[in-house]
Amino acid sequence: MNQAVFLDRDGVLNDELGDYVWTPERFRISAGVPASLARLKAAGYHLVVVTNQAGIAKGLYTRADVLACHELLQQACGYQLDALYFSESHPSVSESIFRKPDSGMLEKAVARFRLDPARCWIVGDRARDLEAGARLGVPGILVGHTEPVNYAPRVANLVEATDLILNGLVASTAG
């Protein structure tokens, strides 16, 4: 199994609320996420979360807060996520190759799980998510309609992204 789906967190796995989501009380798993992850896992994909959490660098919340939300995510999804990576940096405070659009988090997973980037996907709701994947040759799927970029494929949510990946339609819609 040398394939993976890299997943941004806010706006893909949990509801984007317009500001930082770091308390368990505000952390809401998006509709269809557990079933989509189960389908991807059954198809042989590693599932790897790659998320920027700049609120840590800004002093708004802590690593423990992020880990508490990640535990809720794992519980809701039957512990199907293989790894949950997060970058706690922000350009105004510190630089890091792990902060998207850099590809450090993806590279870490590629090495850990011996992944073939050509057999992987990245699903994100921002151009920076897709740019991180592109740096390694990982094709992307843009989720949602808040990012003002022209990108294909673009779908409403993870359920639709999962359908594209599993039905082999990504190659025919991309480009």
NORBELBEL-V574951 format. One record per pair of residues at least 24 apart in sequence whose ideal C-beta (glycine too) atoms are under 10 Angstrom apart, sorted by the first residue. I is the first residue (numbers start at 1). J is the second residue. D is the distance in whole Angstrom. If there is no record, write none. Layout:
I,J,D
I,J,D
This chain:
1,44,5
1,45,8
1,46,6
1,82,10
1,113,8
1,114,9
1,115,9
1,119,10
2,44,9
2,46,8
2,110,9
2,113,7
2,114,6
2,115,5
2,116,5
2,117,10
2,118,10
2,119,6
2,120,9
3,40,10
3,43,9
3,44,6
3,45,5
3,46,7
3,113,9
3,115,7
3,116,7
3,117,9
3,118,9
3,119,4
3,120,6
3,121,8
3,165,10
4,40,9
4,44,10
4,45,6
4,46,4
4,47,7
4,48,5
4,82,8
4,83,9
4,106,9
4,109,6
4,110,8
4,113,6
4,115,5
4,116,9
4,117,9
4,119,8
4,120,5
4,121,8
4,122,9
4,138,9
5,36,9
5,37,9
5,40,5
5,41,9
5,43,9
5,45,5
5,46,8
5,47,6
5,48,7
5,49,10
5,120,7
5,121,5
5,122,8
5,123,6
5,138,10
5,141,9
5,158,9
5,161,8
5,162,8
5,165,7
6,45,10
6,46,9
6,47,9
6,48,5
6,49,8
6,50,5
6,83,10
6,85,9
6,100,10
6,103,10
6,105,8
6,106,6
6,109,7
6,110,10
6,115,9
6,117,10
6,120,7
6,121,7
6,122,4
6,123,7
6,124,8
6,129,8
6,132,8
6,133,6
6,136,9
6,138,7
6,140,9
7,33,9
7,36,10
7,37,8
7,40,9
7,47,7
7,48,7
7,49,5
7,50,7
7,51,8
7,81,8
7,84,9
7,121,9
7,122,8
7,123,5
7,124,8
7,129,9
7,143,10
7,158,8
7,161,9
8,49,8
8,50,7
8,51,6
8,52,8
8,100,8
8,122,8
8,123,7
8,124,4
8,125,6
8,126,7
8,128,9
8,129,5
8,130,9
8,132,9
8,140,10
8,143,8
8,158,10
9,49,6
9,50,8
9,51,4
9,52,9
9,53,8
9,66,9
9,69,8
9,70,8
9,73,8
9,84,8
9,85,10
9,86,8
9,124,9
9,125,10
9,129,10
10,51,7
10,52,9
10,53,9
10,69,10
10,124,10
10,125,8
10,126,9
11,51,10
11,124,8
11,125,3
11,126,7
11,129,9
11,143,7
11,144,6
11,146,7
11,147,9
11,157,9
11,158,10
12,36,10
12,49,9
12,51,9
12,122,10
12,123,6
12,124,6
12,125,6
12,126,10
12,129,8
12,141,10
12,142,10
12,143,5
12,144,8
12,157,8
12,158,6
12,161,8
13,37,8
13,47,10
13,49,7
13,51,9
13,70,10
13,73,6
13,76,9
13,77,8
13,81,9
13,84,10
13,123,9
13,143,10
13,158,7
14,51,10
14,69,8
14,72,9
14,73,7
14,76,9
16,125,7
16,126,10
16,143,10
16,144,7
16,146,7
18,146,9
19,55,9
19,60,9
20,53,8
20,54,8
20,55,4
20,56,10
20,58,9
20,60,6
20,61,7
20,65,10
21,53,10
21,55,9
21,61,10
21,65,10
21,66,10
21,69,7
22,53,8
22,55,6
22,56,9
22,60,7
22,61,4
22,62,8
22,64,10
22,65,5
22,66,7
22,68,8
22,69,7
23,61,8
23,65,7
23,68,8
23,69,8
24,65,9
24,68,6
24,69,6
24,71,9
24,72,6
26,69,9
27,65,10
27,68,8
27,69,5
27,70,9
27,71,10
27,72,6
27,73,8
27,76,9
28,72,9
28,76,10
29,72,8
29,73,7
29,75,10
29,76,5
29,77,7
30,143,9
30,144,10
30,157,6
30,158,7
30,159,9
31,157,7
31,158,9
31,159,8
32,157,6
32,158,6
32,159,4
32,160,9
32,162,8
33,73,8
33,76,8
33,77,7
33,157,8
33,158,6
33,159,8
33,162,9
34,73,10
34,75,10
34,76,6
34,77,5
34,78,7
34,80,8
35,77,9
35,158,10
35,159,8
35,162,9
36,77,9
36,123,9
36,157,8
36,158,5
36,159,5
36,160,9
36,161,8
36,162,4
36,163,9
36,165,9
36,166,9
37,73,10
37,76,10
37,77,5
37,78,8
37,80,5
37,81,7
37,158,8
37,162,8
38,77,8
38,78,7
38,80,6
38,162,10
39,159,9
39,162,6
39,163,9
39,165,9
39,166,6
40,80,8
40,121,9
40,123,10
40,158,9
40,161,9
40,162,6
40,165,7
40,166,7
41,77,9
41,78,9
41,80,5
41,81,9
41,82,9
42,80,10
42,166,9
43,162,9
43,165,8
43,166,6
44,119,10
45,80,10
45,82,9
45,115,10
45,119,9
45,120,8
45,121,8
45,162,10
45,165,8
45,166,9
46,81,9
46,82,5
46,83,8
46,109,7
46,112,9
46,113,5
46,114,10
46,115,7
46,120,8
47,77,8
47,80,6
47,81,5
47,82,5
47,83,8
47,84,9
48,81,7
48,82,6
48,83,5
48,84,8
48,85,7
48,105,8
48,106,8
48,108,9
48,109,5
48,110,9
48,112,9
48,113,8
48,115,9
48,120,9
48,122,9
49,73,8
49,74,10
49,81,6
49,82,9
49,83,7
49,84,4
49,85,7
49,86,8
49,105,9
49,109,10
50,83,9
50,84,9
50,85,5
50,86,8
50,87,8
50,98,9
50,100,7
50,103,9
50,104,9
50,105,4
50,106,6
50,108,9
50,109,8
50,122,8
50,124,8
50,129,8
50,132,7
50,133,9
51,84,8
51,85,7
51,86,5
51,87,8
51,100,8
51,105,8
51,124,9
51,129,9
52,86,7
52,87,5
52,88,9
52,89,8
52,90,8
52,96,10
52,98,9
52,99,6
52,100,5
52,101,9
52,105,9
52,126,9
52,128,8
52,129,9
52,132,10
53,86,5
53,87,7
53,88,5
53,89,9
53,90,9
53,99,9
54,86,10
54,87,8
54,88,7
54,89,7
54,90,4
54,91,9
54,92,8
54,93,8
54,94,10
54,99,8
55,88,8
55,90,8
56,86,8
56,87,9
56,88,4
56,89,8
56,90,8
56,93,9
57,87,9
57,88,6
57,89,5
57,90,4
57,91,9
57,92,8
57,93,4
57,94,6
57,96,9
57,99,9
58,88,10
58,90,6
58,92,8
58,93,7
59,93,9
61,88,10
62,88,9
63,88,7
82,109,8
82,112,9
82,113,7
83,108,8
83,109,6
83,112,7
83,113,8
85,109,7
85,112,10
98,132,10
99,128,9
99,132,9
100,124,8
100,126,8
100,127,10
100,128,5
100,129,6
100,130,9
100,131,7
100,132,4
100,133,9
100,135,10
101,126,9
101,127,8
101,128,4
101,129,8
101,130,8
101,131,4
101,132,5
101,133,9
101,134,9
101,135,8
102,128,9
102,131,9
102,132,6
102,135,7
103,131,9
103,132,5
103,133,8
103,134,9
103,135,4
103,136,5
103,138,8
104,132,8
104,135,10
105,132,7
106,132,6
106,133,7
106,135,8
106,136,6
106,138,7
107,132,10
107,135,9
107,136,7
110,136,7
110,138,9
121,161,8
121,162,10
121,164,9
121,165,6
121,170,7
122,161,10
123,155,9
123,157,10
123,158,6
123,160,10
123,161,5
123,162,8
123,164,9
123,165,8
124,161,10
125,157,10
125,158,10
127,151,7
139,165,10
139,170,6
139,171,8
139,174,6
139,175,10
140,170,9
140,174,8
141,165,7
141,170,7
141,173,9
141,174,8
